[in-house]
């Protein structure tokens, strides 16, 4: 692929000067390959007519030099932010459709009015353009595209093949390690449950390779019959490999054959009166039955498929994804993509699937609830990333149709619950604004808390909430860095956290923070109707800041913000009640005497949820940091000591303390460690103060 143009606008001919053949190409624009609805009825643009005309002129200048081949285009606003990413079979025709200046939907008219520049990438094929479009949308998150809200990778089960004794583990991310991967599973709980059952059934190890290689006696998992103990030769390696092969066969869908073999071995053991051995087989069969029993809705004729079902209510979309592997249901997940309400369900579903498989392989069959006009192109793009053919199909009858209907029913229920939660959240935000004297319901709430033990491993946590609940992608952690702070100085920690947060906010969003606009009445906020194309986008600046603490913490927070020049962000301190009992909290607001909210007030419970979430997030981050420090190996701090040499030193000396006490001559005798490395290790431990 090649990059075709830059953002600089170049003079060119207007549409009136275009040859007839080019106008014909524009009229044959590849609408099916685009995710915008250009066939919407013409509407009145008096309020932005000048902006639309200006944007159209900019697009026309780029259009004159475009080729008539496939590619990807990007639209930028005056700040350089990406507005939209699209792909086209014919770039010249596609971009030309924007330059007509008429018959555009409201969303496209806004997009054109904000366009200040464009960039293009030409590709060899339309399939290549589709894949590139999905990559760019996920990376750039343009405001006018359909956006996935949760793109966290799915967990898999991995049976390794890079060691003498295969290991069974849960896995996320790139498949770099050699072994057999099974999944995806909808969530990590399903993986943990399955791995635990497989441990009982097949006695495979879950320990790391370094732990396995350094064992001198069986661990606790061997004692409770969760591992066969290959680390200390409690089981011959050929027999252990047979267990691993059985586990892989079971995960590959041959569960009945594996269970039949176990039943035969159990019967044979009982016939020769080896009852303990027969009991072990009995327990393993029961473990396998437990895995099959919790799979939910299984299939009879669909071995491997992903099912996508979309539901639309009140201008919002929900896409429920079910995963079927080896004739078993491996879970489901609901997504709520951000999409303009003028887009059709077909467009949203097609764009979502393209992004969904950007970083994961597609199964051989993808079942959808709505027709996808570019289904063959999308299937070809997904097939190009795998070693097999991928089919996208909208079933009309039979078991496949039942699976889609089942998924669609779940999508409808999930979206209904979300809409109800959003409405309740809106009412709580209105009540919260009234309780704290805000001019309107807050759209973004930030809550801060610190966590440490006697000043060690100190961290600050920020959680964010808005009309849609907790916005976990906006959470932030702050490692306390100041060396001037006295250990355990909570006020100083709060000052550092808030100063770092708002200094960056001022730098990245250089505007004067203002009190939240009271553009909506309380009744409207109770059922919020967000602006089109930004239905749930949180503002960069908070309307309300809550700090966990009383008057002292509040004064520290206010002083920190005043030093930066931020004086009109609402601040509230939350002091814990008597005996730290929930429900007795005292609230501190600048300019008002301390007050309490009535017991059993929904607003009080809402604030408690916010504070508890901040506390959970801060202490969880602190514990993770403390755990990393506890298991930190001093050898990791020595330059030139990688995993291989560290393993060689530990194998030779046994412990880090023994390495620390060793003489230089002893270090140099370690297999795999040269004199320079030995000197580096010796000097590191003998120059520490």
N, C-alpha and C positions, 0 to 999 in steps of 0.2 A: 504494500500500500504506500501511497505517497501523499505528502501534505501539499495541498493545492494552492492555498492562498493565506495571506496574513490578515490581521485585523484592520490594517490601513485601508480606508475607503479610497477607491480609485474612480476617476471620472469615467462615464460610459454613456451609451445610448439609452434613451428612454424606451418604453415599450412601444411607443408609436413608431419608432425607427427600426423595429425588429422585422426581419424577413418573415414572410407568411409561414414558411416551414417551421421556424422556431416557435411561432405562436401556436401552431398545431401541436408541437411537442409539449408546450405548456398546458394545453387543454387536455392532453393525455397524461396528466400527472399521475404518478403511481400512488393514488390515495390509499390503496389497500396496504401499502407498506409503511404507512405513517400512523402514529398514535394520536392524531388530532382530528377533529371533526370539521372539515372544511365545507360540508354540505349543509351547515346550519342556516336558517333563514336570515336574511339581511336584517340588521337592527340599526337603531339610531345611535350614532357615535358623536353627537354634538358636543358632549362634555369632554371628548378627547380627540376631536377630529384633527386638530393640528398635529398632535403627537403621532397619530396613526399615519398621517401623510408623511411626516418626517421619517418615521421608521420604514415606510414603504420605499421612499427615495433611497435610503441607505441599502436596503435589500436589492433594489434594482441595480445599483452600481456593482454589487458583487455578482449579480446574476449574469451580467454581460460577458464575463470571462470564464464562466463555469463550463466544464465538459459535460457531455451527455451520457455519462457512464455512472456506475454505482459508487456510492460513497456515504460518508457521514458528515453532517453539518452541525455547527454549534452557534447559538445566538448568545450575544453578550450584552449586558446593560452598560450604562455609562461608567459604573464603578469597576467593570471588568469581571463581574460575577456572571456565571453561566445561567442563562434563562432556560434554555431548552437544548436537548440533544436529539437529533432525528437521523434516520437513515433513508436512503432513497435508491431505487433502481435506476433512476435518471436524475442526477443532481440538478441539472439545468431546469428540467420540468418541475421538479419538486419545489425548488426555491422560487421559481417563477410564479407558482401558484400563490405565494405570499405577496407577490408584488402587484397583483391585480388591483388591490385596494378596495375590494368589494366582496360581498357574500361571505364574510367571515363570522365565525361565532364570537361571542363576547370574550372568551378566553384567548382566542388567537389574536383578536384585535388588541387586547391588552399586551400580549406578548410582542406583537409588532411595534406597538407604540413605545415599548421600553427598549427595543433593539438599537444598539449603537454600533455594533460590529459583528462580524461573523468569521468563522474559521471552517475550513473544509479539509477532509481527508478522503482521497479517492482510493478505492479498493478494486481488486481484480474481479470479485464476484459480489452478488447481493448477499449471499450467505456470510461472507467475510464482513460485510457492512453491518449485518444484523448482530454478529458477535461483538464487533467493536462498539456498536451502540450500547449494548447491554453493559459492557465493561465501563464505558464512560458514564453512564447513568448512575451506576453504583458508586463510582469514585467521586463524581462531581455533585451529585444530588441536585440537579436543576429543579427550580421551583415549579415549572410547568410540565414536568414529566410525571408519570406514575412512579412512585417511590416505595420501595419496600421499607417498612419500619424496623424490622428485625432481621438482620442478615447474619446472625450468629450461625456458625457452622454446626452441622448435626453430628452427634456422637456415633461412633462405630465401635464394633468389637473387633479387636485385632488378635489373631493367633500368630505369633512371630515365627520366623523361619531363619533367623540370623544367629541362633545359638544351638547348642547341642540339646538343650531341653526347652521346647517351645513354651512361651509365656502367653497368658491370656490377659489382655488389658483393654480398657476403654481408650478410644483414640479420637482426637479432633484434629482438623487441619490437613495439611498436605500429606499424601501417602508416600513418604520417603523411605520408611522402614520396610524391610523385606518381610513379607508374610501374607496372610489371607485376611481380607477385610470383609466384615459382614455388617450390613446396615443399608440405609441410615435408620436410626431409632429416633423417635420424636423428641425424646428428652433423656437426660442423663439418669433419671431414676429408673427408666426401663432398662437401660444398659446395666446399671448396678444390680438390679434385681436378677437379670439374666446371667451376669457374670457370677454372682453368688450361687445361683442354682447350678451353673456349669461346674463351679468348683466342687460342689457336693457330688455332682454326677461323675465328673471325669478326673477330679483331683489334680488339676493343672495349677502350676505355680503362678502367682501374681506379683512376685517380688522382682525388683530390678536386677539387672545382670550383675552389677557390682555386689549387691547383697548376696546373690546366688553364688558367686564365685568365692566369697569369703566365709561361707558357712562351714563350721566344723562339727556341728550337731544339728539335728532337726529343730525347726522353729515351732512355735505354738500352733500354726496352721496344720502342721503334720499331726500334732497331738490330738487336735479336734477333728481330724479326718476331713480337712479341706485341701490338703496337698499330699501328693504321693511321696514327697521327699527326695526328688532326684539330686538335690544339691549334695547330699551326703550318701548317695548310692543306696538309699532305702529301697529303691526300685531300679531294676536294670533299665538302661536307656532305651533299648528296643521296646520294652513293655510300655515305658512312658510315652514313646513316640506313637505307639498304638492307641493309647488314650487320647493323645492330641488328634490323631486321625479320626477317631470316633467323634470327638467334639466338633471337628470341622465338617464331618458328614452330617451331624445333627443340625448345625447352623446352615448347611447348604440345602436343607429341606428333606434329608433322608432320615427323619426322626423315627418313623415307624420301623425302618430296618434296624436302626441302632437299638431301639428298645426291644425288638424281637431277639437280637443277639444277646442282650443282657438277660432277658427272660430265660433263654436257653442255658446260659452260663449259671444263672441262679438255680435252675432246676437240676443241672448237672452237679453243682456243689452240694445241694441238699441231698441228692441221691447217695453221695459218698460220705454223707454226714459231716461235711465241712460247713457247719451252720453259721459260723462267724463270717465266712466268705460269702455265703448265700445272703446273709443279712446286709452285707455291704452292697451287693447288687440290688437288693430290694430298696435300700435307701437311695441308690442312684436312679433307679427307675422312678421312684416317687419324686425326686428332684426334677427329672425331665418332664414328668406329668405336670408339675407345678408351672413350668415355663409355658407349656402348651395351654394350660388352663386359664392363664391371665391374658391371653392374646386378644380377647374380645371377639369381634366379628372376623372370622376367618373366611377363606374362599375355597371353592371347589375346583374352579377352572381357570383362575387367574394366579399364575405362579409369581409374577413380578410386575408390579405396576405402581405408579403414583397417581392419585386421584385428586384433581383440582375442581372444587365447586365454589361458585361465587354467588353471593347474595348482596342485594342492594336495598337499603332502607334510608330514608331521610337524607339522600345525597351522600351517604357513606357506604363503603364497600367492605366486605369481609370475604376472604378466600380461605377455605378450609382445605388443608392438604393431608391426605391419608397415605401411609406407606404400607404397601403389601409386598412381602418378600417370602419366598419359599412357601406360598399358600397360607401365610400367616399375616395378621395385622400387627405391624410393629409400631403403631401409634399414630398420632395426628397432631397437627398444630394449626392454630388459627392466626391468620395475618390480617392486618387492617391497613392496606396500602393507602398512601396519600395520592389522591387523584381528583381532578376537577370534576364537579358534579355534572358537567355537560358531556363528559365522556361516556360512551356506551360500555356495557358490561363486556362485550367482545373485545374492545380495545384495551380495557383494563386487564383482562385475563391474559391476553396475548403478551402485553408488555411485562406483566408480572412473571410469567413463565420464563421469558427470555432472561430476566435478571436472576430468577431463582436458581437456574442451572449455570450461572456464570462461574461458580467456584466448586461445583459438585457434579459428578457424572449422572446422567439421566438413565432411568431403567429402559428396558426394551419397549415398554408400553406406557403411554401417558394418557389417562382418561380425563376428559374435560366436560364441564356442564354446559358450556356455551360454544357455539361454532367459532372457530378461529379462521379468519379469511386467509391468513398466511401460514396455515398449518403445515403445508408441504415444505415451505421454505424454512420454517422454524424446526421441523423435524430433520431436515437436511443439515441445518446448523448444529443441532444437538448430536446427530450421528457422526459429524466430522470430528467430534471430541472423544468418541468412544470407538471400540473395535467391533461394534455391532450396529444394526439398524434400529433406529428409534422411530416408533409410530405414535402419532397424536390422533386420538380418535374420540368422537362424541357418540357414545353408544345410544342406540334407540330401543333396545330390548334386551332381555336376558339378565344374567348375573351382573354383567358390567354396568348395565343401566341401574340395577339395584344399588350397586356400590356408589355410583355417582349421586343417586337420590339420597342415600344415607349420608354422604358427605355434605350435600346441599342442606339437608335438614339441620345438621350440626352447625353449618355456617350461619343459617338463619337464627338459630338459638344463640350463638355466640355474639352476633351483631346486636340482637335484641338486648342481651345482658349488657353489652358495652354502651348502648344508647341510654339504657336506664341508669347505669353508673355515671355516665357523663351528665345526665340531667340532675342527679343527686349531687354530684360534685359541683355543678354550677350553683345550686341552692346553698351549699355549704360555703362556697366562695363569697356569695353575696352576704351571708350572715357574718362571715369572718371580717369582711370589709366594714360592715356596720359596727361590729364589736370593737374594732380597733380604730374607728373614726376615719377610715379611708374614704376618699371621694367616690370610689367605684369598686367593684369587685376586683381583686387582684388577678391578673392573668399569669404571673410568674411569681412563685414564692420560693425563696432560698432559705434553708435552715442550716445552721452551723453548729458543730459540736467538736470537742477535742477529746483525745483519748491517749493515756500514757500510764506508766507505772513508775511512780517516784521520778517523773521527768524523763524516763528512758523510753526509747522508741516512740517518741511523741509524734502524733499525726493529727491533722485537722481534717474534718470531713464536711462536705457540702452536698446536700441533697436538694432536688428541685421538684416542685409540684406545680401543676397547672390544671386547666379545665378537664384534661383527660386522665388526671391522676398523677402518679409519680412518673417523672420523666427520667428514667435511669440512664439514658444516654448522655444526660447533662450533668450527672454526678461527677464530682471532682474530689481528689484527695490532695493533701498538702503535707509533705514531710517538713517538720519544723526544722529550719536550718540555722536560725540565729544563734550565734555562740555567746551573745551577751545575755541571753535569758537565764534566769535562775531556774534550775531544774524544778519542775512542778509549778511554774508561774503560769496559771491558766489565763490570767488577763493578758500577759505578754503574748501567749500563743494565739489568743483570739485576735489581738492587734495585728500580728504577723499574717495570719490567714486572711483577714479582711483586706489588709493593705495589698497583699499579693494579688488577691482576686480582683479588686476594683482598679488597681493600677493597670492590670492587663485589660480590663474591660474598657477603661478610658482610652487606652492605646488602640485597641482593636475596633472600638465603636466610638469614635471621637464626636460625641454629641453631648449636650447638656442633659443629664437625666431629669426627666420631669415626672411629676406625679401622674399616675395612670389616668388616661383620658376618660372622662365620664361620658362616653359616647353612647353607652347602652343603659337602659333603665334596668332596675333590679329584676323586673319581670322578664326582660329579654335575656338577662344573664342567667336566669334559672334554667332556660333552655337555650344555651348559647348557639348563635348562628355566626360562625366565623366567616371572614371574608373569603371569597372564592379564590381558589388556587393556593390558599394559605389557611386551610380549615383548622389546623391545630398547631401552627407554627408558634413556638413560644418566643416572646420578645427577648432581646439580648439582655436588657436591664430588668432587674427584679422590681416589682411593685411593692413587695414586702419582704423584709429580712427578719427572721427569727433567730435569736441566739439562745442557746441552752445555758441559762444562768440568770442571776438576779440583777440588782442595780449595778453592782460592780462590773459584771460582764457587759451590761448595756452601755455603761459609761466608756469602757474600753473600746467597744465597737464604734460608738459615736465619735470618739476622739480619733480613731484610725481613719474613718471616712472623712472627717473634717480636714485632716492633714492632706488628703488627696484633693479636696475641694468638692466632695460629694456631700451635699447637705439636704437634699430633698428626697431621699429614699426612706420610706417608713421603716423604723426599727422598733422591735418589740423583744423584751427579755422575758424568759419563762423560768421562774424560780420554782423548784420542786416543793411540793407540799410538806406539811409537818410529817415527820418520819418517812419522808420521801413517798408518801401515799399518792397515787394517781387520783385526781379529782379535787385536790386541794391546792392546785397550782396558783401562784400569784403572778400577775402580768404587770410588767413595767413598760410604760409608754412615755417617751419624753413629753413634758408639759402636762402630764396627768398624774394624779396620785395613783399608787398601786391599787389594783382591783382584782377581783376574782369573778369568774363566770359561774352562773348558777349550776348546781349539781345536776347531772343528767342532761345538760344542755348539749345538743348535737354538735354545736360549734366547739365546745370543750373537748369532746371526744375526737373531733377532727384535728384539733391542735395537738392532742396527745399522740395521735397517729403520726403526725408530722415529726414531733420531737422523738418519738420512739424509733422511727425510721432513721433519723439522723444519728441517734445513739447506736443503733444496730450497725449502720454503715461505718461509723467512726471506729467502734470497738472491733469490728471485723477486720478493718484495714490494719489496726494496731496489732491484732493477734497474728495476722499474716506476716507483718513486718518482724514481729518478735520471733516467730517461728523460723523465718529465714535467717535471722541473726543466730538463733540457737544451733542450727544445723550448718552454719557457715564453716567451711574448712579453711584453715590458715593457708594451706597450699594453694588455694584459689587466688591468693593475693600476690603470688610470686610470678613475676614475668617469665615466660618461657616454659611454665609447667602446665601442660595440657592434660587431658583425661588419661592418655596412655602412660605418661611418666608418673602422674599421681597414682595410678593403679599399680605401677611397678614398685613405687616406694612403699605403698601400703602393704602390698604382698610381701615385700622383703622385711619390713619392720613391724608390721601388724597394726600399729596405732600412730597417730600424729605425735603423741608425747614421746614415743620412742624415736621418731624421726628428729624431733626437737633436741633430744639428748645425744644423738649420734654424733660421732666425730666425722670430720671431713673425709678421712680415709675410708670409713665405713660407708658413707654416702656414695663415694665414688665407686665402690665395689658393687653397687646395686645393678642388677642386669637391666640394660636399657637406659641407664643414666650415665651421661658422659661427665667429664671433669668440670666443664663449665656449668652444667646444671647442678652438680653437687655443690660447687662453690656458691652458686646463687641461693640454694636452699640453706646452706650452712650460714652464710652471711645474713640471711633474712632473720633467722631465729637467734643469732648471736649479736645482733645490733639493735634488737627491740629493747625499749626502755620500759 
